[in-house]
Amino acid sequence: MPTYPALICAATLLEDNQSLRFQYQQQTGILVRHQGQLRAYINRCPHRHKTLGDGPDFFDDQSLYLRCEHHQALFSIDTGVCIAGPCKQQRLTSIAIAEREGNIWLLDWPCQSDRQSPA
C-alpha cells in the first residue's frame, strides 16, 4: 500500500525550464519546472500508451511543449493537453505533487482507472 507523501527528489535537482524522469514503484513520472511552475505527469502518452521517452529532457526544441519521442506529439506543459499529433485533444495524466522544505513530494499517484482509453 502506498504511503504519501513520498519523496521524489531535492528541489535543487530541477531548475527552471528543466524536466526529469522519476520512478515510483513500478511506474515512471515526469517532473517539469517551466517558467517557475512545477508540474508532474505520468510518463505515458495517450496514443498507444507508450512512454513519452526516457528523458531526462522531455521538451521540444524550443522548450515550449512536452514531446513524445515516438511520434512527436506535442503537449501543453501547463495542462498536459495534446496540441499536435495523433492524440490531439487527449491529455497526459497529471500527478499531485508539492514542493516543501527544499524537496519535491509525491502526494498521490493516479489510479489505473483514471487512465484515458486510446482514441
Secondary structure, DSSP 8 states (H G I E B T S, - for coil): ---SSEEEEEGGGS-TTEEEEEEETTEEEEEEEETTEEEEEES--TTTT--S-S-S--B-TTSSEEE-TTT--EEETTT-BEEESTTTT-B--B-EEEEETTEEEEEE---GGGS----
